[in-house]
Amino acid sequence: MQPVFDVVLPVFGIIFAGYMSGRVRLLGADSSEALNKFCYWFALPPVLFMGPARVPLAQVFDLPYIGTFVGGFAISWLVGLAGLMLFFRAGTAQTALALLAATFANVGYMGIPLFLAAFGPANSLPAILGTSIYSLTLVAATVVLVESGLAGQGGARHALVNVAKGLAKSPLVVSPLLGLAWNLTGVPLPKPVVNFGELLGAAAGPCALFAIGLFLSGRSLGTLAGGRKSVEVGWLVFVKLIVQPLVTWWLAGLFGLDPFLTAAAVILASLPSAALCFVLAQQYKLYVERASAAILVSTVLSVVTISFLMIRFGSVKLPN
């Protein structure tokens, strides 16, 4: 129980600091956008590069774990899509961002610290691998869908070219691919590169969370998720905190994962929506309010779901 509060409360603290800085007019809306651009173009790329670049290849290709992890968010993505198509129809780009908020767990900013506190550094590989998997699959697919949706608005003839340009300049797609390519060479990352990446990447989480709070300070709850929006945000949070962990748990049994990897996959799936959902939404200036609300609400409620799972898996035998 304590590791949950050790991780969740600082996350809230940073969001609250950003919120208060906006309320007392120490910083304004322009600051939120500037912080977001810093995260998108400078702080996040080293994180997304070094994850795939440093995960041991011998342990990367644990197919049962990968199948469980990917299957958990893929099936949940389809469940979320079904609900959105029935009740909350929107364009391709907005739907893609909504589904990212419903399935992209906050592994980087909450999962890894939680694993370090609960299971120790020697057993944090599943969380590190989870970050890499998300970057190479879900984030890349979301950027493809968003770019496709936006390109379609300018005519089908130029859509393919515009999508290709969008992907080529997206650090969320290019960075993990470069990291994986580096990993395949078998050459260790030079120490100065590691230090540079860790220093710059360490700013990604605090800046993104602070920017969320700053963004929220200028908006009322009704603006963020009032009326029909509240039902939509509730659906996204339900998929994230209930559907995804249950589906992942079922797949862990189907793939025959050992108790520790089962615990790892299910706990990671139960994490709230990642701050990167807000970063990407604000970058495209689409779905920003509902993405912010989903992150905030899922983070609050995840204290209950994660605590339950930590108690449930607290006595699991650790491999190291």
N, C-alpha and C positions, 0 to 999 in steps of 0.2 A: 504493500500500500504506500509506504513512504517514497519509493522511487517514482511513483506516479506524481505525487505532489512535488517532488524534487525537480521534475521536468516540466510539468504543466504550469505550476505557479510562476516560474520565470517567464514562460511564454506569455501568460496573461500580463505580467508586469511590463514587458516591453510594449505590448499592444496598448496598455493603459497609459504608458509614458507618451507614446505617440498621440493618443487621444487627448491627453491633457495639454500637450504642447500646442495642439490646434485650438482647444477650447480657450486657452488664455492668450491666443494669438501670438505665441512665440514664433510659430511657423505657420505658413499658409498652404493653400492647395498646390502652389507651384513647387513647394518643397517635397510634397508627396510624389509628384510626378518625377522630380529630379532623383529622389531616392530610388524610385522604381526603375528608372533608366540605368542607374548605377548597378542595381542588382542584376538587371537583364543582360547588360552588355559587358560588365566587368567582374562582379562577384560570383554569379552563378556559373559562368563557363569553366573556371578552374575546378569547381566542385564536380561538375558533370564530366569533365575531362579526366580528373584523377581517379574517380571511382572506377570506371572501366579499365583504366590504365594500370591500376595497382591490385585489383582483385586477382588472386592466384588462379591461373587458367585451369589448373588441375581440379580446383574446387568450383569453378564457374559452371562447368558442365555437369552439375548434379541435376539430371533431367527430371527425376521425381519432384524435387523441390521447386525447380523452375516451372514444371507443369502445374503444380499446386498454386504457386504464386501468381503466374500469368492467368491460369484458368479462373482463379478467384476474382481478379478484377475484370477479366473479359466477360464472364457470365454476368457479373454485377453490372457491367456497362450495358449489356443487352437488356437486362431487367430495367435499368434506369431509362434506357431509350424507349422501351415499350410504354412506360408511364408517361414520358414526355410527349410521345406521339399521340397518345390517347387524350391527354388533358392539357398539355402546355405546348402547343405547336409553335415552332419558331424556325428561323432559318438554319442552314447547316452550320454556320460559324458559331452562332449562339448556342445551338444544341451541343456542339462539340465541347465548348467551354463549360457548359452545365454538367456534362458527363465527366469531364475532367475533375470537377469539384466533387462529384459523387463517387469517384473511384481512385483518385490519386491520393494516397495516404501520406501524411507528413513524416515520412521515414527519415529524411535528412536532418530536420530540425528537432524532431521529437523521438523518432525511433532509435536512432543511434545513441543519443544520450540516455534513453531509457534502458537500452540493452547494456550499456556500460555500467549503469548504476545497479541493474538487477542481476546481470549474468557475468559481468567482468569483461575486460578487453579481449581475453582469449576466445570469447564466445560471441563476438559482435559481428562476425562475418556474414551471417544471414541478413542483417540489417544493411550492411555495406553493399552486399550483392543486390538487395532489394532496390536500393537507390539506383544502381546501374541498370537494372531491368526496367524500371519505370522510365528512365531517361531514353533508353534505346527503343522502347516500344510505345508506351502510352503517350508520352510527351510528343514523340515524333509523329505518331498517328494524329494527335490533336492538331498539331501545327499543319499537317497535310490537309485535314478537314477544314480548318479555319481558312487557310489560304485558298482552298478550292471554293468554299462558300463566298469569299470576298471576290475572287477572280470571276466567278459566275455572274456577278453583278455588272461586270464590264463587257459581257459578251462571251459566248463560248469559244469564239475563234482565238482569243488571246488567253483563255483560261489556263491552258497547259503551260504556256511560257511564264505566266505570272506566278503559278504555283511553284514551278522550278526555281524562279528567282527568289521567291519567298523562303523556300527551304534552304537554298544555298547561302542565304544571309542570316538564317536563324541560328543563334548560338546554342539554342536548346537542342537543335538537331546535329549541328556540326561538331560541337564539343564532345559528346559521348562517342560519336563515330571515330573521331580522331583518337580518343582515349583507347578505344578497342583496337584500332589499327596499331597504336604504339605497343599495346600489350602483346599483340601477335608477333612483334619483332623479337620479344624476349629480352630487350634491353631495359635495365632499370632506369627509372627517371632520375636525372641528375639531382643532387641534393639542393642546389640553388633553385631549381624549378619547383621541387617539392615545397621548399620553404616559402617561395613566392606564392604558389598556389594556395597553400594552407593559410597564409596571412590574409590574402585577398578573399579567399573563399569563406573565411571565418566571419566576414562582414555580411555575407548574404542573408543569413537567418535573422539577425537583429535588424538589419535595414528593411527587409521585407515585412517583418512583423510591425516595426515602428511605422512604416508607410501605411499599413492597414489601419492602425489606430488613428493616424493623422487623417486618412481618408474618411474614416467613420465620424470624426469629430465635427465635420461639416454637414452631416446628414442625420435626419431623424429616423427612428426605428420604422416609422410608417413609410418613409421614402425607400428604405433598404428592403423591407420585406412586408409591406402592408398589403392587406386585401388578398388578392389572388397570388401575389408573390409569396406570401407566407406559406401557402399550400405547396407551391413549387419548391421553395427552400426546404420545407419539411420533408418532401419526397426525396430530395437529394441527400439530406442528412440521414434519413431512414436507410437508403441504399448503402450509404457509406458506413454507418455504425452497426447496422443489423444484418443486412443482406450479405455484404462482402465478407465479414467474419464467418457467418454461418456457411456460406458456399465454400470458403477456403477450408474450413474445418471438415466439411464433407469430402472435399477433394483430397485432403491429407490422408484420410482413411482409405480412400479409393486408391491412391498411389502408394500406400503402405509406408508413409514417413515414420521415422522413429519419434519417440515422445518429444525430444528437444526440438527437432525441426518442425514438428506439428505445432508446438507452442510458439516457435518463432514466426511461422507463417501466419497463424491465427492472430497473434498479438499485433504484428505489423499491419494486417488487414483491418484491425479494429481502430487504428489511429485516425484522427480527424483529417479533414481536408487540408492539403498542403498549402502553405503560403504562396507557393509558385503559381497556384491557380489565380490568385489575385494579380501577381506580377504579369502573367500572360494576358489576363483580361484587360488590365490597364494599358498594356503595351498596344493592344489592338483597339482599345477604347470600346469594348463590347462586354456586356454582362458583368460589369464591375460591381454594381451594388449587390446583386444576388450572390455573386461569388464571395464577396466580403461577408455577407450575412451567413452563408453556408459555412465558411471557415470559422466564424465566431461561434455560431450555435453548435457546430459539431465539436469544437474544442471544449466548450463548456460541458456538453453531455458526455464526452469521451472519458471524463473523470470517472463516471460510473461504469461504463463498459470496460475500460482498460483495467480498472481496479478489480472488477469481477474476474477477468481473465488472468490477471496477475495472481490472484488468490487461487484460482483453479489450477494454474500451471506452476505455482510457486515451488512445489516440491519436486519438479521434474529433474531427473538426473542429467547433469551437465556433462558434455563430452570431454571437457578440459578442466 
